[in-house]
Amino acid sequence: MALSPLLSAVLGWTAPSPQAVRSALPPRSRVCAAIDFFSADWGALRSQLDALSVFAVVNGRGMPVRPTTYFADVEAAESACAAMRASCGSDLDITPVGLGIAFQAVADGRCDLVAREEDVRAATERLEAASTSFPMDHLFFPMFTCAELASESPSGRPTLPIFMSAEDANEAMGDAAVDAEMECLSLQGVVEQSISSLQAADGAPEYRFVAPSASVAAIRTVSDAALLSEMDGDMR
């Protein structure tokens, strides 16, 4: 099997060039391959994706309302929940759901997955600037990265951070003083390439999924409020 440009670059680990890392990024324009959701590789990847949260409106039993929509933006989920409460008066709330679970449900045709408006805008601008687009059969759910942010993992393989939030990606690039452009990828392309990397020989790139800072903050706020409420109840 021929070595990929990135694999050739990292044998013996020397920091790969941005061009080498970029060559290993998920492709932007190809017909997507079928994903085997019963495979061990998907199970391993899903556990990583589930560390990133999207949000769904749920009923009083904690079950997603139908038709189900998963929102990357917690504020959009809260707005949808408020609109549903106003129209039906039900006991509704929002809850975080792992991105891996949501992606598989979307692939099965059981729900919709909606990206943050700001990220759709950032992705559109980047794709237009590059005169490209996502494959027609790919869900328009953008992910972001930058080849210059690649680092070495404990296993010695190059690791590339993948962000759900364009704002977080830009902040990471600023913190690293990176003079480069942000890459825009489709979630489906990232999933397919990640599975290929899991199946590849040692030296293939690894992907580190970075949870949106806004989602992490929202979940932490709810968790802290629940803990305080529980402590208050125990004191009474």
C-alpha atoms as a printed R data frame, in Angstrom:
    type eleno elety resid chain resno       x      y      z
1   ATOM     1    CA   MET     A     1   0.000  0.000  0.000
2   ATOM     2    CA   ALA     A     2   1.409  3.394 -0.957
3   ATOM     3    CA   LEU     A     3   2.080  5.797  1.849
4   ATOM     4    CA   SER     A     4  -0.002  8.945  2.030
5   ATOM     5    CA   PRO     A     5   1.864 12.275  1.877
6   ATOM     6    CA   LEU     A     6   1.149 12.809  5.565
7   ATOM     7    CA   LEU     A     7   2.270  9.315  6.573
8   ATOM     8    CA   SER     A     8   5.520  9.767  4.663
9   ATOM     9    CA   ALA     A     9   6.052 13.095  6.392
10  ATOM    10    CA   VAL     A    10   5.643 11.759  9.907
11  ATOM    11    CA   LEU     A    11   7.743  8.599  9.800
12  ATOM    12    CA   GLY     A    12  10.246  9.146 12.585
13  ATOM    13    CA   TRP     A    13   8.100 12.153 13.557
14  ATOM    14    CA   THR     A    14   9.206 15.407 12.209
15  ATOM    15    CA   ALA     A    15   6.538 18.062 12.281
16  ATOM    16    CA   PRO     A    16   4.656 17.705  8.962
17  ATOM    17    CA   SER     A    17   4.334 20.712  6.751
18  ATOM    18    CA   PRO     A    18   0.930 22.415  6.522
19  ATOM    19    CA   GLN     A    19   0.674 21.147  2.948
20  ATOM    20    CA   ALA     A    20   1.222 17.553  4.108
21  ATOM    21    CA   VAL     A    21  -1.359 17.839  6.856
22  ATOM    22    CA   ARG     A    22  -3.825 19.520  4.512
23  ATOM    23    CA   SER     A    23  -3.530 16.606  2.093
24  ATOM    24    CA   ALA     A    24  -4.908 14.343  4.827
25  ATOM    25    CA   LEU     A    25  -7.934 16.518  5.579
26  ATOM    26    CA   PRO     A    26 -11.359 15.055  4.835
27  ATOM    27    CA   PRO     A    27 -12.098 15.531  1.128
28  ATOM    28    CA   ARG     A    28 -14.544 18.209  0.085
29  ATOM    29    CA   SER     A    29 -15.787 16.906 -3.250
30  ATOM    30    CA   ARG     A    30 -16.404 13.221 -3.574
31  ATOM    31    CA   VAL     A    31 -19.374 10.892 -3.433
32  ATOM    32    CA   CYS     A    32 -19.685  9.758  0.176
33  ATOM    33    CA   ALA     A    33 -19.077  6.124  1.002
34  ATOM    34    CA   ALA     A    34 -21.631  4.146  3.002
35  ATOM    35    CA   ILE     A    35 -20.949  4.196  6.731
36  ATOM    36    CA   ASP     A    36 -21.365  0.910  8.576
37  ATOM    37    CA   PHE     A    37 -23.043  1.982 11.804
38  ATOM    38    CA   PHE     A    38 -22.724 -1.559 13.179
39  ATOM    39    CA   SER     A    39 -18.934 -1.606 12.887
40  ATOM    40    CA   ALA     A    40 -16.495 -1.360 15.786
41  ATOM    41    CA   ASP     A    41 -14.807  1.571 14.024
42  ATOM    42    CA   TRP     A    42 -18.014  3.588 14.039
43  ATOM    43    CA   GLY     A    43 -18.565  2.677 17.690
44  ATOM    44    CA   ALA     A    44 -15.113  4.002 18.573
45  ATOM    45    CA   LEU     A    45 -15.654  7.186 16.587
46  ATOM    46    CA   ARG     A    46 -19.142  7.748 17.962
47  ATOM    47    CA   SER     A    47 -17.800  7.732 21.505
48  ATOM    48    CA   GLN     A    48 -15.478 10.581 20.493
49  ATOM    49    CA   LEU     A    49 -18.205 12.524 18.715
50  ATOM    50    CA   ASP     A    50 -20.554 12.113 21.673
51  ATOM    51    CA   ALA     A    51 -18.184 14.293 23.700
52  ATOM    52    CA   LEU     A    52 -19.578 17.125 21.543
53  ATOM    53    CA   SER     A    53 -23.135 18.097 22.386
54  ATOM    54    CA   VAL     A    54 -26.082 19.189 20.321
55  ATOM    55    CA   PHE     A    55 -29.476 19.927 21.860
56  ATOM    56    CA   ALA     A    56 -32.974 18.508 21.439
57  ATOM    57    CA   VAL     A    57 -36.391 19.504 22.753
58  ATOM    58    CA   VAL     A    58 -37.741 16.759 25.034
59  ATOM    59    CA   ASN     A    59 -41.044 16.076 26.775
60  ATOM    60    CA   GLY     A    60 -41.612 15.521 30.486
61  ATOM    61    CA   ARG     A    61 -40.384 11.927 30.187
62  ATOM    62    CA   GLY     A    62 -37.119 13.087 28.636
63  ATOM    63    CA   MET     A    63 -38.018 11.775 25.175
64  ATOM    64    CA   PRO     A    64 -37.260 13.949 22.100
65  ATOM    65    CA   VAL     A    65 -40.395 15.478 20.586
66  ATOM    66    CA   ARG     A    66 -41.199 14.456 17.014
67  ATOM    67    CA   PRO     A    67 -40.294 15.411 14.399
68  ATOM    68    CA   THR     A    68 -36.926 15.637 16.129
69  ATOM    69    CA   THR     A    69 -34.424 18.361 15.400
70  ATOM    70    CA   TYR     A    70 -30.982 18.510 16.971
71  ATOM    71    CA   PHE     A    71 -29.559 22.019 17.318
72  ATOM    72    CA   ALA     A    72 -25.868 22.860 17.561
73  ATOM    73    CA   ASP     A    73 -26.877 26.232 19.034
74  ATOM    74    CA   VAL     A    74 -28.291 25.969 22.568
75  ATOM    75    CA   GLU     A    75 -30.072 29.312 22.142
76  ATOM    76    CA   ALA     A    76 -31.794 28.061 18.982
77  ATOM    77    CA   ALA     A    77 -32.910 24.964 20.894
78  ATOM    78    CA   GLU     A    78 -34.271 27.120 23.703
79  ATOM    79    CA   SER     A    79 -36.161 29.289 21.207
80  ATOM    80    CA   ALA     A    80 -37.678 26.213 19.554
81  ATOM    81    CA   CYS     A    81 -38.651 24.864 22.965
82  ATOM    82    CA   ALA     A    82 -40.323 28.156 23.935
83  ATOM    83    CA   ALA     A    83 -42.284 28.218 20.664
84  ATOM    84    CA   MET     A    84 -43.489 24.647 21.234
85  ATOM    85    CA   ARG     A    85 -44.528 25.464 24.799
86  ATOM    86    CA   ALA     A    86 -46.505 28.455 23.558
87  ATOM    87    CA   SER     A    87 -48.323 26.410 20.929
88  ATOM    88    CA   CYS     A    88 -49.118 23.248 22.897
89  ATOM    89    CA   GLY     A    89 -48.527 24.097 26.546
90  ATOM    90    CA   SER     A    90 -46.660 20.868 27.156
91  ATOM    91    CA   ASP     A    91 -44.036 20.238 29.802
92  ATOM    92    CA   LEU     A    92 -41.038 20.645 27.512
93  ATOM    93    CA   ASP     A    93 -37.352 21.293 28.060
94  ATOM    94    CA   ILE     A    94 -34.063 20.916 26.191
95  ATOM    95    CA   THR     A    95 -31.353 18.340 26.794
96  ATOM    96    CA   PRO     A    96 -27.847 17.763 25.411
97  ATOM    97    CA   VAL     A    97 -27.337 14.817 23.060
98  ATOM    98    CA   GLY     A    98 -24.038 13.453 21.758
99  ATOM    99    CA   LEU     A    99 -23.175 14.509 18.213
100 ATOM   100    CA   GLY     A   100 -22.442 10.878 17.296
101 ATOM   101    CA   ILE     A   101 -25.943  9.800 18.336
102 ATOM   102    CA   ALA     A   102 -27.460 12.714 16.421
103 ATOM   103    CA   PHE     A   103 -25.408 12.047 13.276
104 ATOM   104    CA   GLN     A   104 -26.472  8.401 13.182
105 ATOM   105    CA   ALA     A   105 -30.113  9.387 13.654
106 ATOM   106    CA   VAL     A   106 -29.813 11.848 10.765
107 ATOM   107    CA   ALA     A   107 -28.217  9.173  8.579
108 ATOM   108    CA   ASP     A   108 -31.137  6.872  9.406
109 ATOM   109    CA   GLY     A   109 -33.564  9.591  8.293
110 ATOM   110    CA   ARG     A   110 -35.064  9.958 11.755
111 ATOM   111    CA   CYS     A   111 -34.281 13.604 12.494
112 ATOM   112    CA   ASP     A   112 -32.680 16.853 11.354
113 ATOM   113    CA   LEU     A   113 -29.381 18.369 12.481
114 ATOM   114    CA   VAL     A   114 -29.079 22.151 12.400
115 ATOM   115    CA   ALA     A   115 -25.772 23.987 12.615
116 ATOM   116    CA   ARG     A   116 -25.284 27.329 14.332
117 ATOM   117    CA   GLU     A   117 -26.208 30.233 12.105
118 ATOM   118    CA   GLU     A   118 -22.820 31.853 12.707
119 ATOM   119    CA   ASP     A   119 -21.018 28.677 11.639
120 ATOM   120    CA   VAL     A   120 -23.137 28.296  8.497
121 ATOM   121    CA   ARG     A   121 -22.250 31.881  7.607
122 ATOM   122    CA   ALA     A   122 -18.533 31.299  8.258
123 ATOM   123    CA   ALA     A   123 -18.578 28.061  6.250
124 ATOM   124    CA   THR     A   124 -20.372 29.690  3.335
125 ATOM   125    CA   GLU     A   125 -17.836 32.495  3.230
126 ATOM   126    CA   ARG     A   126 -14.883 30.087  3.328
127 ATOM   127    CA   LEU     A   127 -16.343 27.782  0.667
128 ATOM   128    CA   GLU     A   128 -17.177 30.690 -1.626
129 ATOM   129    CA   ALA     A   129 -13.673 32.127 -1.173
130 ATOM   130    CA   ALA     A   130 -12.223 28.751 -2.157
131 ATOM   131    CA   SER     A   131 -14.696 28.378 -5.069
132 ATOM   132    CA   THR     A   132 -15.814 25.006 -3.750
133 ATOM   133    CA   SER     A   133 -18.733 23.414 -1.941
134 ATOM   134    CA   PHE     A   134 -19.662 20.361  0.066
135 ATOM   135    CA   PRO     A   135 -20.702 17.272 -1.931
136 ATOM   136    CA   MET     A   136 -24.396 17.409 -2.832
137 ATOM   137    CA   ASP     A   137 -25.155 14.323 -0.725
138 ATOM   138    CA   HIS     A   138 -23.489 15.740  2.396
139 ATOM   139    CA   LEU     A   139 -25.500 17.350  5.152
140 ATOM   140    CA   PHE     A   140 -24.585 21.039  5.418
141 ATOM   141    CA   PHE     A   141 -23.162 20.807  8.911
142 ATOM   142    CA   PRO     A   142 -19.722 22.441  8.877
143 ATOM   143    CA   MET     A   143 -16.691 21.615 10.972
144 ATOM   144    CA   PHE     A   144 -13.516 23.688 11.121
145 ATOM   145    CA   THR     A   145  -9.778 23.158 11.460
146 ATOM   146    CA   CYS     A   146  -6.390 24.488 10.437
147 ATOM   147    CA   ALA     A   147  -3.487 22.358  9.233
148 ATOM   148    CA   GLU     A   148  -1.002 24.492 11.172
149 ATOM   149    CA   LEU     A   149  -2.652 23.437 14.463
150 ATOM   150    CA   ALA     A   150  -1.493 19.822 14.005
151 ATOM   151    CA   SER     A   151   0.472 18.410 16.936
152 ATOM   152    CA   GLU     A   152   1.985 15.101 17.992
153 ATOM   153    CA   SER     A   153  -0.175 12.688 19.979
154 ATOM   154    CA   PRO     A   154   1.239 10.456 22.764
155 ATOM   155    CA   SER     A   155   1.249  7.613 20.234
156 ATOM   156    CA   GLY     A   156   3.508  9.645 17.961
157 ATOM   157    CA   ARG     A   157   0.847 10.207 15.328
158 ATOM   158    CA   PRO     A   158  -0.072 13.683 14.077
159 ATOM   159    CA   THR     A   159  -3.274 14.979 15.660
160 ATOM   160    CA   LEU     A   160  -5.503 17.568 14.055
161 ATOM   161    CA   PRO     A   161  -8.135 19.425 16.117
162 ATOM   162    CA   ILE     A   162 -11.622 19.529 14.588
163 ATOM   163    CA   PHE     A   163 -13.911 22.281 15.859
164 ATOM   164    CA   MET     A   164 -17.706 22.524 15.724
165 ATOM   165    CA   SER     A   165 -17.412 26.278 16.184
166 ATOM   166    CA   ALA     A   166 -15.700 28.603 13.712
167 ATOM   167    CA   GLU     A   167 -15.232 31.107 16.532
168 ATOM   168    CA   ASP     A   168 -13.385 28.528 18.636
169 ATOM   169    CA   ALA     A   169 -11.218 27.555 15.659
170 ATOM   170    CA   ASN     A   170 -10.293 31.177 15.011
171 ATOM   171    CA   GLU     A   171  -9.499 31.688 18.699
172 ATOM   172    CA   ALA     A   172  -7.217 28.634 18.729
173 ATOM   173    CA   MET     A   173  -5.442 29.927 15.639
174 ATOM   174    CA   GLY     A   174  -4.983 33.298 17.318
175 ATOM   175    CA   ASP     A   175  -3.639 31.744 20.505
176 ATOM   176    CA   ALA     A   176  -1.138 29.745 18.440
177 ATOM   177    CA   ALA     A   177  -0.178 32.828 16.419
178 ATOM   178    CA   VAL     A   178  -0.985 30.903 13.247
179 ATOM   179    CA   ASP     A   179  -0.790 32.862 10.010
180 ATOM   180    CA   ALA     A   180  -3.058 30.669  7.892
181 ATOM   181    CA   GLU     A   181  -6.617 30.272  6.728
182 ATOM   182    CA   MET     A   182  -9.238 28.231  8.499
183 ATOM   183    CA   GLU     A   183 -10.322 25.037  6.740
184 ATOM   184    CA   CYS     A   184 -14.044 24.258  6.400
185 ATOM   185    CA   LEU     A   185 -15.124 20.598  6.280
186 ATOM   186    CA   SER     A   186 -18.403 18.721  6.211
187 ATOM   187    CA   LEU     A   187 -19.297 16.606  9.239
188 ATOM   188    CA   GLN     A   188 -19.913 13.650  6.959
189 ATOM   189    CA   GLY     A   189 -16.506 14.027  5.336
190 ATOM   190    CA   VAL     A   190 -14.882 14.188  8.761
191 ATOM   191    CA   VAL     A   191 -16.700 11.017  9.839
192 ATOM   192    CA   GLU     A   192 -15.672  9.094  6.732
193 ATOM   193    CA   GLN     A   193 -12.041 10.194  6.922
194 ATOM   194    CA   SER     A   194 -11.886  9.496 10.659
195 ATOM   195    CA   ILE     A   195 -13.060  5.935 10.099
196 ATOM   196    CA   SER     A   196 -10.464  5.543  7.341
197 ATOM   197    CA   SER     A   197  -7.798  6.773  9.764
198 ATOM   198    CA   LEU     A   198  -8.916  4.257 12.388
199 ATOM   199    CA   GLN     A   199  -8.541  1.492  9.812
200 ATOM   200    CA   ALA     A   200  -5.163  2.708  8.542
201 ATOM   201    CA   ALA     A   201  -1.741  1.564  9.623
202 ATOM   202    CA   ASP     A   202   0.175  3.317 12.377
203 ATOM   203    CA   GLY     A   203   1.123  6.818 11.373
204 ATOM   204    CA   ALA     A   204  -2.231  7.857  9.945
205 ATOM   205    CA   PRO     A   205  -3.517 11.155 11.348
206 ATOM   206    CA   GLU     A   206  -5.736 11.252 14.401
207 ATOM   207    CA   TYR     A   207  -8.542 13.736 14.924
208 ATOM   208    CA   ARG     A   208  -9.244 15.487 18.204
209 ATOM   209    CA   PHE     A   209 -12.798 16.796 18.401
210 ATOM   210    CA   VAL     A   210 -13.175 20.066 20.276
211 ATOM   211    CA   ALA     A   211 -16.512 20.771 21.967
212 ATOM   212    CA   PRO     A   212 -18.002 24.236 21.343
213 ATOM   213    CA   SER     A   213 -17.145 26.522 24.235
214 ATOM   214    CA   ALA     A   214 -20.689 27.965 24.242
215 ATOM   215    CA   SER     A   215 -22.224 24.488 24.621
216 ATOM   216    CA   VAL     A   216 -19.789 23.530 27.369
217 ATOM   217    CA   ALA     A   217 -20.632 26.732 29.261
218 ATOM   218    CA   ALA     A   218 -24.400 26.140 28.895
219 ATOM   219    CA   ILE     A   219 -24.162 22.550 30.153
220 ATOM   220    CA   ARG     A   220 -21.931 23.600 33.048
221 ATOM   221    CA   THR     A   221 -24.433 26.297 34.057
222 ATOM   222    CA   VAL     A   222 -27.315 23.816 34.094
223 ATOM   223    CA   SER     A   223 -25.244 21.248 35.994
224 ATOM   224    CA   ASP     A   224 -24.204 23.826 38.592
225 ATOM   225    CA   ALA     A   225 -27.817 24.957 39.037
226 ATOM   226    CA   ALA     A   226 -28.991 21.354 39.480
227 ATOM   227    CA   LEU     A   227 -26.254 20.703 42.040
228 ATOM   228    CA   LEU     A   228 -27.152 23.826 44.020
229 ATOM   229    CA   SER     A   229 -30.811 22.845 43.968
230 ATOM   230    CA   GLU     A   230 -29.960 19.362 45.220
231 ATOM   231    CA   MET     A   231 -27.774 20.763 47.993
232 ATOM   232    CA   ASP     A   232 -30.518 23.186 48.997
233 ATOM   233    CA   GLY     A   233 -33.005 20.319 49.199
234 ATOM   234    CA   ASP     A   234 -30.658 18.255 51.368
235 ATOM   235    CA   MET     A   235 -30.289 21.140 53.824
236 ATOM   236    CA   ARG     A   236 -34.031 21.441 54.378
